[in-house]
Each structure stands twice: as C-alpha cells, then as structure tokens.
C-alpha cells in the first residue's frame, strides 16, 4: 500500500479535521515563493539584495567571521561582531544600551514575558503584533487592550486600574507604524501619558526604522535615551537583514540578558548577521537618498490610489486595500499575481473579521511605472470581481 493511501491514525486525524476547518473558513495558509513585481515585502529601502550588504558580508567571511555562533550569547556564542553591532547601534539610536535578539518575535516575547512584573499592568493597543500578545501571555502582569491609537483610552484604563487598587507599574505597548493599517501611533501623547502616569512605554519600530526619522532612526528617535522608554528596531525589514535590536536603559538590557528566556536559551544570531546589520546602519547614514526616493514613491502611490480607485492612504509605505471577506480578497490577489504582481491577501485572524485586505507595500524594488501598472490591474480586478 502506498503510504499516502493509508488511513490516518486518530492522533493525526484530528489535525486533518482542523486543517479542513481552516479550508472552510478560507484561512488555511501555505508557503509560496516570491514571484512577480514585489509589492508585498518589507524590504522598504531595497537593502536585502544590495551590493554593499553583500560586500560587507564577504569581507567579514574573508576576515574569519564564522557563519554560526556555536551557542547562546551567555555561553560560547558571544562574538565581537555582536558586541560591535550593539555599540554602534547604541550610538546610532542615541540609546544607553542595545541588545541583539534573533528576531523581532523573540525580542517582543522576551521583553513582555520578562520586564512587566506581577502587580504591573500591560496596556496595549488593540492592533499590536501577535508576538507582543504572546509575550504578554507568558508574562506575570495583568493586561488590557485600549482602542487603536487612542491615548485617552489608555489613560482612562490606567486611572481605572489605579482606582481598583493597582499599585504596580503600567506598561504601555504600541507600534509606531502599524503593519496592517499603515497608520501611526500618537507617540507624543503616549510619551506624555507615560511621564504623567509613571509608566513605561515600549515602542515597536519594526516598520518605521530606516524609513522615518533623522537618518532613518525611526519615529521614536526624539524619545530614545529616556529611561521610561524601550524601543525595538527589527533588522529584517528596511535594514534588509534579520534580527532585532532592543534599545533602552542599560539596567533594563542587563535584566533582559539575565532573565529573558528567548535570549538566554537561544543560539546567538550568526556573527555574519551582526556584521551585515552594522553595514545597514552605515548605509542609512551614508545614503539618505534612499529614504528620499521612497518618500516620493509613497506620495506618488497615494496620489494614484486616490485618483484611480478613490481610496485614501495612511501616509506611509503600507497601503491597505480593504476588500471585506476572505474569498473576494483571495480572488483579487490571485488576479494580480496572474498579471505579474506579488500582492498577498491578509485575512482573519491576522486582521478583524470583515476587513480582509490586500497589503500593498511600497519599496525601492519598484518604480512609478510599476505602481501605475499595479493599480490599473487592481482596478480591473475589482471591477471584474
């Protein structure tokens, strides 16, 4: 009998049923290689394949930097390239200290499962990333969500918690630029709230680092170095590599080094990754024209989106095109792929029910002609739907 024809045991059968349920909800995922013109990646500055990053990696190899770290940072895995990156990143972001994690997911998991203590309260924007949710679940503090980008709602939640006897430290958790909506957090209001409420503020700059702020330092650049603020800069988006840099007070970074399980018990990132990220930071300083060019492309795309399809833009490099239900969103994405564009449908539970969308990402991997062609195909796909 062909192994594929054998009946599933009960232990596997239940997973088959769960996958069938995902099929019914049009929520089943599958891997697909990137093909067509890139309107889906987070490689905003086009650095992932840049000659400078390739050359920096080759130099590191030629100088004897190993491909693998060989262990966790606290054992044999700590390498001078890791420490060099952390020192350079601390200077670049004007932070007291920076700690390198293997990914943004691991960093959020480590921060939120480690720093908020029992008796504290984590107040998070309702649209924060799944990694932050998972970190909160593993932590000791209580948690509550507040309405998206509503600093007043966060303040009200802190006041209610205090009136109910909350005596610990509030932790306000937000993204500076939200990956599915492309909109911006009210950082000035949130920073003022953190000061008045004696709260800590965690800002995830995943989609802003490299794109916004002086020298690409992000939307939180003017607040970095403040003791009550912790900032996360991921390396796998505009910086073109991988990993994540946690920037903040040296005391907090040292506490993470000692207590954050995703840092302690994970093999350290490749020293080559650290060398490449150091070069990414240098590119941000040396080539401001990349950010300027991206800004012009984003403005162009926003104008054409409004003119061709009557949709507004949130003002960032992320253009959400809301379709509604999962089925129609998948159909439109398939038509765009057939026309030669890499655009993906984002469905619940990643986004709220009824808001399935195309997440159109503007990067330096496209130009104005590609944007015009995409929007023409999108207009046709929507009309024919």
C-alpha positions in Angstrom: 0.0 0.0 0.0 1.2 3.5 -0.8 1.9 5.3 2.5 -0.2 8.2 1.2 -3.2 5.9 0.9 -3.1 4.6 4.5 -5.8 5.8 6.8 -4.8 8.4 9.3 -4.4 7.4 12.9 -6.6 9.2 15.4 -3.5 11.3 16.5 -3.2 12.7 13.0 -6.9 12.6 12.0 -7.8 15.5 14.4 -5.2 17.7 12.7 -6.6 16.9 9.3 -10.0 18.0 10.6 -8.6 21.2 12.0 -7.0 22.0 8.6 -10.2 21.2 6.8 -11.9 23.7 9.1 -9.4 26.3 8.1 -10.1 25.5 4.4 -13.8 26.1 5.1 -13.1 29.5 6.6 -10.7 30.3 3.7 -8.0 30.8 6.4 -5.6 28.0 5.5 -2.0 29.1 4.9 0.6 27.7 2.5 4.1 28.7 1.6 4.7 30.4 -1.8 7.9 31.7 -3.2 8.0 35.3 -4.2 7.5 35.9 -7.9 6.4 38.9 -9.9 7.0 42.6 -9.1 7.5 43.0 -5.4 4.5 44.7 -3.7 4.5 42.5 -0.6 7.9 42.5 1.1 9.1 44.7 3.9 12.4 45.4 2.1 11.4 49.1 2.0 14.9 50.5 1.2 15.9 47.7 -1.2 18.8 46.7 1.0 18.2 42.9 1.1 20.0 42.4 -2.1 22.2 45.5 -2.1 25.8 45.2 -3.2 27.0 47.0 -0.1 25.5 44.4 2.2 26.8 41.5 0.1 30.3 43.1 0.1 30.2 43.6 3.9 29.3 40.0 4.4 32.1 38.8 2.1 34.6 41.0 3.9 33.5 39.5 7.2 33.9 36.0 5.9 37.3 36.8 4.5 38.3 38.2 7.9 37.4 34.9 9.5 34.0 35.7 10.9 32.1 32.4 11.3 28.8 31.6 9.7 27.5 30.2 13.0 27.8 31.4 16.6 28.0 27.9 18.1 25.9 28.6 21.2 24.0 31.1 23.2 25.4 34.5 23.9 25.9 33.6 27.5 28.0 30.5 26.6 30.4 30.3 23.7 28.1 32.2 21.2 29.1 35.7 22.1 31.2 37.2 19.2 33.0 40.5 18.9 30.7 41.3 15.9 27.6 41.0 18.2 29.2 43.5 20.6 30.4 45.8 17.9 26.9 46.0 16.4 25.4 46.7 19.8 27.8 49.5 20.5 27.3 51.0 17.0 23.5 50.7 17.3 23.5 52.4 20.7 25.4 55.4 19.3 23.2 55.4 16.1 19.9 55.4 18.1 21.1 57.5 21.0 20.3 54.8 23.4 22.2 53.9 26.6 22.5 50.3 25.5 21.3 48.0 22.8 20.8 44.2 23.0 20.6 42.0 19.9 17.9 39.3 19.6 17.5 36.7 16.9 14.2 38.2 15.6 11.6 40.8 16.4 9.3 38.0 17.5 11.9 36.7 20.0 12.5 40.3 21.2 8.8 41.0 21.9 8.4 37.6 23.5 11.5 38.3 25.7 10.6 41.8 26.7 7.0 41.3 27.6 7.4 38.0 29.3 10.3 39.3 31.4 10.1 43.0 32.3 6.5 43.6 33.4 6.3 42.1 36.9 3.5 40.6 39.0 1.3 43.5 40.1 2.1 45.6 37.0 -0.4 46.3 34.2 0.3 45.9 30.4 -1.9 48.3 28.4 -1.6 47.5 24.7 -3.0 48.9 21.6 -5.6 46.5 20.2 -3.7 46.3 16.9 -0.3 45.3 18.3 1.6 42.4 16.7 1.0 38.7 17.6 4.5 38.5 19.1 3.6 41.1 21.7 0.4 39.2 22.5 2.3 36.0 23.0 4.9 37.8 25.2 2.1 39.2 27.4 0.5 35.8 27.8 3.8 34.4 29.1 4.3 37.2 31.5 3.3 37.8 35.1 1.5 41.1 34.7 -2.2 41.7 34.1 -3.1 43.0 30.7 -5.8 45.0 28.9 -6.3 46.4 25.4 -7.2 50.0 24.6 -8.8 51.4 21.4 -6.4 51.7 18.5 -4.3 54.9 18.6 -6.4 56.3 21.4 -4.1 57.7 24.1 -7.1 58.9 26.0 -8.5 55.4 26.3 -5.1 54.2 27.6 -5.1 57.0 30.2 -8.6 56.1 31.3 -7.6 52.4 31.6 -4.7 53.4 33.9 -6.9 55.6 36.1 -9.5 52.8 36.4 -6.7 50.3 37.4 -5.4 52.7 40.0 -8.8 53.3 41.5 -9.3 49.5 41.7 -6.1 49.3 43.8 -3.4 48.8 41.1 -0.1 49.8 42.7 2.5 48.5 40.2 3.9 50.0 37.1 1.8 50.4 33.9 3.5 49.3 30.7 2.1 50.9 27.5 2.8 48.8 24.4 2.4 50.2 20.9 3.8 50.1 17.4 4.9 53.4 15.9 3.7 52.3 12.5 1.1 49.5 12.2 1.9 46.8 9.7 -1.6 46.1 8.5 -3.1 49.6 8.5 0.0 51.6 7.7 -1.1 54.3 10.3 0.9 56.0 13.0 0.7 55.9 16.8 0.3 59.2 18.7 3.7 58.9 20.2 3.9 62.4 21.7 0.6 61.8 23.6 1.7 58.4 24.7 5.1 59.6 25.9 3.3 62.4 27.9 1.0 59.8 29.4 3.9 57.6 30.4 5.5 60.5 32.2 2.3 61.6 34.0 1.3 58.1 34.9 4.8 57.0 35.9 4.5 54.3 33.2 7.0 52.5 31.0 6.5 52.8 27.2 7.5 50.1 24.8 7.6 51.2 21.1 7.9 48.7 18.4 9.5 50.5 15.4 9.6 47.4 13.1 8.1 49.2 10.1 9.5 52.7 10.8 13.2 52.0 11.4 15.2 53.1 8.4 12.2 54.8 6.8 11.3 57.7 9.1 13.2 60.0 11.5 16.6 61.7 11.2 19.0 59.3 9.4 16.3 56.7 9.5 16.3 56.4 13.2 12.6 55.9 13.4 9.5 57.8 14.6 10.6 57.4 18.3 14.0 58.9 17.6 13.4 62.1 19.7 12.4 60.0 22.7 15.2 57.4 22.7 17.5 57.7 25.7 14.6 58.5 28.0 14.7 56.0 30.9 11.0 55.2 30.7 11.1 54.3 27.0 12.2 51.0 25.5 12.4 50.8 21.7 12.5 47.7 19.4 14.2 48.1 16.0 13.9 45.0 13.8 16.6 44.1 11.3 14.5 42.2 8.7 12.5 45.0 7.2 14.1 48.3 6.0 17.5 47.2 7.3 17.4 44.3 4.9 18.8 41.5 7.1 17.3 39.8 10.2 17.4 40.0 14.0 16.2 42.7 16.3 17.8 45.5 18.4 16.3 46.4 21.8 17.4 49.9 22.8 16.9 51.4 26.2 18.3 51.8 29.7 21.4 49.7 30.4 19.7 48.4 33.5 16.7 47.0 31.5 19.0 45.5 28.9 21.1 43.8 31.6 17.9 42.5 33.2 16.8 41.0 29.8 20.3 39.5 29.4 19.8 37.7 32.8 16.2 36.8 32.7 14.7 36.8 29.2 14.4 33.2 28.1 14.3 33.8 24.4 17.7 35.5 24.8 19.3 33.1 27.3 18.3 29.8 25.8 18.6 30.6 22.1 21.6 30.1 19.9 23.0 33.5 19.2 22.4 35.1 15.7 25.1 34.4 13.2 28.0 36.9 13.6 27.6 37.5 9.9 24.1 38.8 10.6 25.6 41.3 13.1 28.3 42.4 10.5 25.6 42.9 7.9 23.4 44.9 10.3 26.3 47.2 11.2 26.6 47.9 7.5 22.9 48.6 7.2 23.2 51.3 9.8 26.1 52.8 7.9 24.1 52.8 4.7 21.3 54.7 6.5 23.8 57.4 7.3 25.6 57.4 4.0 22.7 57.1 1.6 19.8 59.4 2.7 18.7 59.5 -0.9 17.2 56.0 -0.4 14.7 57.4 2.1 14.0 60.4 0.0 13.3 58.3 -3.0 11.0 56.0 -1.0 9.1 59.0 0.3 8.5 60.3 -3.3 7.3 56.8 -4.3 4.9 56.6 -1.4 3.5 60.1 -2.3 3.1 59.0 -5.9 1.4 55.8 -5.0 -1.0 57.5 -2.6 -2.0 60.0 -5.3 -2.6 57.4 -7.9 -4.5 55.2 -5.5 -6.8 58.1 -4.8 -7.2 59.1 -8.4 -7.7 55.6 -9.8 -9.6 53.8 -7.1 -10.9 56.6 -4.8 -9.0 55.1 -1.8 -7.1 57.2 0.7 -3.6 56.4 2.0 -2.5 56.4 5.7 0.6 58.3 4.7 3.2 55.5 5.0 4.8 52.9 2.7 2.0 50.5 3.6 -1.2 50.8 1.6 -4.1 48.6 2.9 -6.7 48.0 0.3 -9.8 46.7 2.2 -11.8 44.1 0.3 -14.0 42.7 3.1 -14.4 39.0 3.1 -11.6 36.4 2.7 -12.8 34.8 -0.5 -13.0 38.0 -2.6 -9.7 39.2 -1.2 -8.0 35.9 -2.3 -9.6 36.2 -5.7 -8.3 39.7 -6.3 -4.8 38.8 -5.1 -4.8 35.8 -7.5 -5.7 38.1 -10.4 -2.9 40.4 -9.5 -0.4 37.5 -9.3 -1.6 36.3 -12.7 -0.9 39.8 -14.0 2.7 39.6 -12.7 2.5 41.4 -9.3 3.3 39.8 -5.9 0.5 41.0 -3.7 -0.9 38.9 -0.9 -4.3 38.8 0.7 -4.3 39.3 4.5 -7.3 37.5 6.2 -8.7 36.9 9.7 -7.4 36.2 12.3 -4.5 38.4 11.3 -7.0 41.2 10.7 -10.5 41.7 12.1 -13.4 39.8 10.5 -14.9 41.7 7.6 -11.6 43.5 6.9 -9.7 41.1 4.7 -7.4 43.1 2.5 -4.5 43.4 0.1 -1.5 44.8 1.9 0.3 46.8 -0.8 3.9 47.6 0.2 5.9 50.3 -1.5 9.6 49.6 -1.6 12.6 50.7 -3.7 12.2 47.4 -5.6 9.5 49.2 -7.7 9.2 52.4 -9.6 6.4 54.7 -10.8 5.7 52.7 -13.9 5.2 49.5 -11.8 2.9 51.3 -9.4 0.8 52.6 -12.4 0.6 49.0 -13.8 -0.3 47.5 -10.5 -3.2 50.0 -9.8 -4.5 49.5 -13.4 -4.6 45.8 -12.8 -6.1 46.2 -9.4 -8.9 48.5 -10.8 -9.7 45.8 -13.4 -9.7 43.0 -10.8 -12.1 44.9 -8.6 -14.4 45.8 -11.4 -14.5 42.2 -12.7 -14.9 40.7 -9.2 
